Amino acid sequence: MHTMERTFGAVVRSRRELQSLTQAQLAARAGLSRPAVANIEAGSQRIGLDQVVALAAALGCTGSQLLAEVEANVQTSSGTVDLLSSPENRLELDRVLAKVRHEPGRD
């Protein structure tokens, strides 16, 4: 598969492990099979937007947050500094983005 699928899988695996979830637990939350989650994490399965949204919700984030993290990590393979490499940085970014999105007067 392509770099994007592998990177998406790595992001899903990282977020899953950060929450101490098994593949089976994530699969149950997302409405997927455990083998599907394993294939997604391995980067060997193309996924649709419905699966992106389901996985994101199961991991406690939005689809856009998940895809932004994938994009940031793909850019790092091109030489960009990876500010999202640590789980703590990713959680902090998610908190900041959520706060900004919910500020009064912002649409």
C-alpha positions as CSV (number, residue, x, y, z in Angstrom):
1,M,0.0,0.0,0.0
2,H,0.9,3.6,-0.2
3,T,2.6,5.8,2.4
4,M,-0.7,7.4,3.3
5,E,-2.3,4.0,4.3
6,R,0.8,3.0,6.3
7,T,0.9,6.4,8.1
8,F,-2.9,6.3,8.8
9,G,-2.4,2.8,10.3
10,A,0.5,4.0,12.4
11,V,-1.6,6.9,13.7
12,V,-4.5,4.6,14.6
13,R,-2.2,2.2,16.3
14,S,-0.5,4.9,18.3
15,R,-3.8,6.4,19.5
16,R,-5.1,3.0,20.3
17,E,-2.1,2.0,22.4
18,L,-2.1,5.4,24.1
19,Q,-5.6,4.5,25.4
20,S,-4.5,1.0,26.3
21,L,-7.1,-0.5,23.9
22,T,-6.7,-3.9,22.2
23,Q,-7.5,-4.2,18.5
24,A,-10.6,-6.1,19.4
25,Q,-11.8,-3.3,21.7
26,L,-11.2,-0.7,19.1
27,A,-12.9,-2.8,16.5
28,A,-16.0,-3.2,18.7
29,R,-16.1,0.5,19.4
30,A,-15.8,1.3,15.7
31,G,-18.1,-1.4,14.4
32,L,-15.3,-3.1,12.5
33,S,-13.8,-6.6,12.8
34,R,-10.6,-7.1,14.6
35,P,-8.9,-8.4,11.4
36,A,-10.0,-5.1,9.7
37,V,-8.4,-3.1,12.4
38,A,-5.2,-5.2,12.1
39,N,-5.1,-4.6,8.4
40,I,-5.7,-0.9,8.7
41,E,-2.9,-0.6,11.3
42,A,-0.6,-2.5,9.0
43,G,-1.5,-0.2,6.1
44,S,-2.6,-3.1,4.0
45,Q,-6.3,-2.1,3.7
46,R,-7.8,1.0,2.0
47,I,-10.5,2.6,4.0
48,G,-13.4,4.8,3.3
49,L,-14.5,8.0,5.0
50,D,-17.1,6.1,7.0
51,Q,-14.4,4.0,8.5
52,V,-12.2,7.0,9.2
53,V,-15.1,8.7,11.0
54,A,-15.9,5.5,12.9
55,L,-12.3,4.9,14.0
56,A,-11.9,8.6,15.0
57,A,-15.0,8.5,17.2
58,A,-13.9,5.2,18.7
59,L,-10.6,6.9,19.5
60,G,-12.2,10.0,21.0
61,C,-11.3,12.4,18.3
62,T,-12.8,13.8,15.0
63,G,-12.1,12.5,11.6
64,S,-10.4,15.8,10.7
65,Q,-8.1,15.5,13.8
66,L,-7.1,12.0,12.8
67,L,-6.5,13.0,9.2
68,A,-4.5,16.1,10.2
69,E,-2.3,13.9,12.3
70,V,-1.8,11.6,9.3
71,E,-0.9,14.6,7.1
72,A,1.5,16.0,9.6
73,N,3.3,12.6,9.8
74,V,3.4,12.2,6.1
75,Q,5.0,15.6,5.8
76,T,7.7,14.6,8.3
77,S,8.8,11.8,6.0
78,S,9.6,14.6,3.5
79,G,11.9,16.3,6.0
80,T,9.4,18.4,8.0
81,V,9.9,18.4,11.8
82,D,7.4,16.1,13.5
83,L,5.9,18.0,16.4
84,L,3.3,15.3,16.9
85,S,5.6,12.4,17.5
86,S,4.8,12.2,21.2
87,P,1.4,11.1,22.5
88,E,1.5,14.0,25.0
89,N,1.9,16.6,22.2
90,R,-1.0,15.0,20.2
91,L,-3.3,15.1,23.2
92,E,-2.3,18.7,23.9
93,L,-3.0,19.7,20.3
94,D,-6.4,18.0,20.4
95,R,-7.2,19.9,23.6
96,V,-6.2,23.2,22.1
97,L,-8.0,22.6,18.8
98,A,-11.2,21.6,20.7
99,K,-11.0,24.8,22.8
100,V,-10.4,27.0,19.8
101,R,-13.4,25.4,18.0
102,H,-15.7,26.1,20.9
103,E,-14.7,29.7,21.6
104,P,-17.7,32.1,21.5
105,G,-17.8,34.1,18.3
106,R,-15.8,31.6,16.3
107,D,-17.4,29.7,13.4
